[in-house]
Amino acid sequence: MGEVVGAHGLRGELRVKPLCDGAEFAKQFKVLFLSNSGTNAVRLLRVREHKNVLLFVLDGVESIGQAEAMRGRKLWFCRADAELAEGAVFIVELLGCTAVDADTGAVYGTIADVTSMPANDVWHINTPDGGEALFPAVAEMIAEIDTMSGIARLRPIAGIFDNN
């Protein structure tokens, strides 16, 4: 979900650097975890946006001291509890997928990383020749993402995969 970067105010509100799509996504959860193994559950009471961070109110964190003690902690959610928009996938599910041409089946490479930009995500695709192609992940160029089979079928504009 995000990483606690400090306290906000005196009553235990946490400043959280989002590692998710923002407050609207976070609001769907009632329980978060203080470990990626799903242990140390904590109730999420409120979340709102504030400048470039999210402000979280967690059950049991009621003072600036308690909030500061959480600085550097990551907050996790249970993936099974997440409701994604139609066609949306988690970034981690894209990593390792093979990028192929939707029409010809030609292999462009493997999705190695994703950079979130204001307008759209950019996929870093390791090409078969050892290079890297930067693919703007816009709906018009993505025919299908099948994370179960590990394939992303693309319809890129000319030049994206040339001369990597």
Secondary structure, DSSP 4 states (H G I P E B T S, - for coil): -EEEEEEETTTTEEEEEESSS-HHHHTT-SEEESSTTS-SEEEEEEEEEETTEEEEEETT--SHHHHHTTTT-EEB--GGG--PPTT---HHHHTTPEEEETTT--EEEEEEEEEE-SS-EEEEEE-TTS-EEEEEE-GGGEEEEETTTTEEEE-PPTTTTS--
